[in-house]
């Protein structure tokens, strides 16, 4: 994967970015538990809690994705990126979920405190290859851990969970990197289909995901924490819309934003740029408020974040390479510089 590691680039990353963090309290739902106590009417409901932490209720199965209840996305709770608002629901209220899926072992996706809380329940854990060793060290019984390679499937009730390829990396605070796998998940039930991309750069593998499992009722696609200096590691808003097109998503929900500052862009920029790109590509997008259960069949998702400064793809384009060579890059099926909507 290509990255610009020049000295000038590294120094440039130290420069401040306008509106990179909220200056006022971030709106979020305060009655999540009460709302979740009522079963979804359509059989499909999505509750996004910020960053990538999401609850997917699909055809009678509750799938909890990348929960992070801790104060910081860090190996240490006294230093590191700090969350911008409290968890809309305590994880102790979600001990009865059917399965927890983890995309990879970076600290903003595999949170030790959250796993230890969930270990007190009886839920299963589905993980990429190698990630189960972390959970075993933290006290999760081996018979509750299922590891998958890309394209392998675990069944939870009537829902099939398949680990799908992603373009990323893994590793925690140790000298060993990329010893564990990473990926996304296709969740396929009798009536509904959902795809979570996981952390990823753009890859044509998403076309295979769409061919095998699409069309999806909802896609949850990583859309924040990107930088033009490392475009193969995180997909960026415009390429997230491209991923939705390749995966054949009917409705896209951007995730991996709105909770932590992990990159040099405005905190509301991922949502703004996704909406602009989706307008150009004729893609339906929902942006539910954190903690507010969202049922695509019935609910709308009005804008909840404030007006703020942000840069478009003209100023900070995110363009992934095809093979790690800067000279060979992916192109979009749409023009992101079309007349974008203003809010």
Residue pairs with C-beta under 8 A, 6 or more apart in sequence:
1 167
1 169
1 201
1 230
1 232
1 233
1 321
1 324
2 230
2 231
2 232
2 321
2 324
2 325
2 326
3 229
3 230
3 232
3 233
4 229
4 230
9 229
12 229
13 227
13 229
13 264
15 264
17 264
17 265
17 266
18 266
18 309
19 266
19 267
19 268
19 308
19 309
19 310
20 261
20 264
20 265
20 266
20 267
21 84
21 261
21 267
22 84
22 267
22 306
24 306
25 85
26 84
26 85
26 258
26 290
26 305
27 289
27 290
27 304
27 305
28 50
28 85
28 88
28 289
28 290
28 291
28 292
29 35
29 88
29 289
29 290
29 291
29 292
30 88
30 291
32 47
32 49
32 88
32 89
32 291
32 292
32 293
33 89
33 93
35 292
35 293
36 47
36 55
36 89
36 293
39 57
40 57
40 293
40 295
41 295
41 297
41 298
42 295
42 296
42 297
42 298
43 57
43 58
43 59
43 60
43 189
43 191
43 192
44 57
44 58
44 59
44 191
44 192
44 194
44 217
44 218
44 295
44 296
44 297
45 56
45 57
45 293
45 294
45 295
46 54
46 55
46 56
46 57
46 194
46 218
46 220
46 253
46 288
46 293
46 294
46 295
46 296
47 54
47 55
47 57
47 288
47 291
47 292
47 293
47 294
48 54
48 220
48 253
48 255
48 288
48 290
48 291
48 294
49 55
49 67
49 87
49 88
49 89
49 290
49 291
50 83
50 84
50 85
50 88
50 258
50 259
50 290
50 291
51 66
51 68
51 73
51 108
51 255
51 256
51 257
51 258
51 259
51 260
52 65
52 66
52 68
52 103
52 108
52 109
52 196
52 199
52 220
52 222
52 255
52 256
53 64
53 65
53 66
53 67
53 68
53 259
54 64
54 65
54 66
54 196
54 220
54 255
55 62
55 63
55 64
55 65
55 94
55 97
55 293
56 62
56 63
56 64
56 65
56 187
56 194
56 196
56 220
57 63
58 159
58 187
58 189
58 192
58 194
59 157
59 158
59 159
59 189
59 190
59 191
59 192
60 157
60 158
60 159
60 189
61 98
61 99
61 156
61 157
61 158
61 159
61 189
62 94
62 96
62 97
62 98
62 99
63 97
63 98
63 99
63 100
63 101
63 156
63 159
63 161
63 185
63 187
64 94
64 97
64 99
64 100
64 101
64 118
64 123
65 100
65 101
65 103
65 185
65 196
65 220
66 101
66 102
66 103
66 108
66 109
66 110
67 91
67 94
67 100
67 111
67 114
67 118
68 83
68 108
68 109
68 111
68 114
68 259
69 87
69 90
69 91
69 111
69 113
69 114
69 117
70 77
70 83
70 111
70 112
70 113
70 114
71 77
71 82
71 83
72 79
72 80
72 81
72 82
72 83
73 80
73 81
73 83
73 107
73 108
73 111
73 260
73 262
74 80
74 81
74 107
75 107
75 172
75 173
77 113
80 107
81 108
81 260
81 261
81 262
82 260
83 259
83 260
84 258
84 259
84 260
84 267
85 259
85 290
88 290
88 291
89 291
91 114
91 117
91 118
92 117
92 120
94 118
95 117
95 118
95 120
95 121
95 122
95 123
96 121
96 122
96 123
97 118
97 121
97 123
98 123
98 124
98 156
98 157
99 123
99 124
99 125
99 126
99 154
99 156
99 161
100 115
100 118
100 123
100 124
100 125
100 126
101 125
101 126
101 127
101 161
101 185
101 196
102 109
102 110
102 125
102 126
102 127
102 128
102 131
103 109
103 128
103 166
103 182
103 183
103 184
103 185
103 196
103 198
103 199
104 110
104 128
104 131
104 166
104 168
104 169
104 170
104 180
104 181
104 182
104 183
104 198
104 199
105 130
105 131
105 134
105 170
105 171
105 172
105 180
105 182
106 170
106 171
106 172
106 199
107 172
108 260
108 262
109 199
110 131
110 134
110 172
112 134
112 138
115 125
115 134
115 135
115 138
115 140
116 138
116 139
118 125
119 135
119 138
119 139
119 140
122 144
123 144
124 144
124 145
124 146
124 156
125 132
125 135
125 140
125 144
125 145
125 146
126 146
126 147
126 148
126 154
126 156
126 161
126 163
126 185
127 135
127 145
127 146
127 147
127 148
128 147
128 148
128 149
128 163
128 170
128 180
128 181
128 182
128 183
129 147
129 148
129 149
129 180
129 181
130 147
130 170
130 179
130 180
130 181
131 147
131 170
131 180
131 181
132 142
132 145
132 146
132 147
133 180
134 172
135 145
136 142
136 145
146 154
148 154
148 161
148 162
148 163
148 183
149 163
149 181
150 163
150 164
150 165
150 181
150 183
151 162
151 163
151 164
151 165
152 162
152 163
153 160
153 161
153 162
153 163
154 160
154 161
155 161
158 189
158 190
159 187
159 188
159 189
160 186
160 187
160 188
160 189
161 185
161 186
161 187
162 185
162 186
162 188
162 212
162 213
163 181
163 183
163 184
163 185
164 183
164 184
164 185
164 186
164 195
164 197
164 198
164 205
164 209
164 213
165 183
165 184
165 203
165 205
165 208
165 209
166 182
166 183
166 184
166 197
166 198
166 199
166 200
166 203
166 205
167 200
167 201
167 202
167 203
167 205
167 232
167 233
167 320
168 182
168 198
168 199
168 200
168 201
168 233
169 177
169 178
169 182
169 233
170 177
170 178
170 179
170 180
170 181
170 182
171 177
171 178
171 179
171 180
182 198
182 199
183 198
184 195
184 196
184 197
184 198
184 200
184 209
185 195
185 196
185 198
186 193
186 194
186 195
186 209
186 212
186 213
186 216
187 193
187 194
187 195
187 196
188 213
192 217
193 213
193 214
193 215
193 216
193 217
194 216
194 217
194 218
194 219
194 220
195 209
195 213
195 214
195 216
195 218
195 219
195 220
195 247
195 249
196 219
196 220
196 221
196 255
197 206
197 219
197 220
197 221
197 222
197 235
197 240
197 243
197 247
198 222
199 222
199 233
199 234
199 256
200 222
200 234
200 235
200 243
201 231
201 232
201 233
201 234
201 235
201 239
201 320
202 232
202 235
202 239
202 242
202 243
202 320
202 330
203 320
204 246
204 322
204 330
206 243
206 246
206 247
207 246
207 247
209 246
209 247
210 216
210 246
210 247
210 248
210 249
214 247
214 248
214 249
215 248
215 249
215 250
216 247
216 248
216 249
216 250
217 250
217 251
217 296
218 249
218 250
218 251
218 252
218 253
218 286
218 296
219 243
219 244
219 247
219 249
219 251
219 252
219 253
220 253
220 255
221 235
221 240
221 243
221 244
221 249
221 252
221 253
221 254
221 255
222 234
222 235
222 240
222 255
222 256
223 235
223 236
223 237
223 240
223 254
223 255
223 256
223 257
223 270
223 271
223 273
223 274
224 234
224 237
224 254
224 255
224 256
224 257
224 258
224 262
224 263
224 265
224 269
224 270
225 234
225 256
225 257
225 260
225 262
225 263
226 234
226 235
226 236
226 237
226 263
226 265
226 270
226 318
227 234
227 263
227 264
227 265
227 318
228 316
228 317
228 318
228 319
231 318
231 319
231 320
231 321
232 320
232 321
232 324
234 256
234 263
234 318
235 243
235 318
235 320
236 273
236 318
237 254
237 269
237 270
237 273
237 274
237 276
237 277
237 313
237 318
238 273
238 277
238 313
238 317
238 318
238 332
238 336
239 318
239 319
239 320
239 330
239 332
240 252
240 254
240 274
240 277
241 252
241 274
241 277
241 278
241 281
241 283
241 332
241 334
242 281
242 330
242 332
242 333
242 334
244 252
244 283
245 281
245 283
245 333
245 334
249 283
250 284
251 284
251 285
251 286
251 296
252 274
252 278
252 283
252 284
252 285
252 286
253 285
253 286
253 287
253 288
253 294
254 270
254 271
254 274
254 285
254 287
256 270
257 267
257 270
257 271
258 267
258 270
258 271
258 290
258 305
259 290
261 267
265 310
265 311
265 316
266 272
266 308
266 309
266 310
266 311
267 308
268 305
268 306
268 308
268 310
269 310
269 311
271 287
271 305
272 310
272 343
273 310
273 312
273 313
274 285
274 287
275 285
275 287
275 340
275 341
275 343
276 312
276 336
276 340
276 341
277 283
277 313
277 334
277 336
278 284
278 285
279 338
279 340
279 341
280 334
280 335
280 336
280 337
280 338
280 340
281 332
281 333
281 334
282 334
286 294
286 296
286 301
287 301
287 303
287 304
288 294
288 299
288 301
289 301
289 304
294 301
303 343
307 343
312 336
312 340
313 336
313 337
314 337
319 329
319 330
320 329
320 330
321 328
321 329
321 330
322 328
322 329
322 330
